[in-house]
Amino acid sequence: MQQSTEVRIKGQLFKLRSGAGPAYVADLASFVEGVIDDMSRQSGSGSSDRVAIMAALKIADGYLQLRRQVEHWERTAGNTMSRLIAASDELLESEGE
């Protein structure tokens, strides 16, 4: 069941609906605000839109890198499973002879 949670990011109030619960939404808001603060410090004086876009790009970069890692691990696990199945099939066939 989704519920509404209010959070503040950089002084702006956002009312978000989520099934994950208020604590999770607060963690998300805190994470986003932290990235925005980092980008703001790194860029010096930039417009809030520019800083928000830079923060979004940094978050997206982290997400895509993790997604690629997971895809690699899935492929690796799939290949390993295929080899294990083939080896066990060969073992079973040789025992049956």
Summary of the structure (lengths in Angstrom):
residues: 97
radius of gyration: 23.1
end to end distance: 57.1
largest distance: 76.6
contacts: 210
relative contact order: 0.07
helix: 73%
strand: 14%
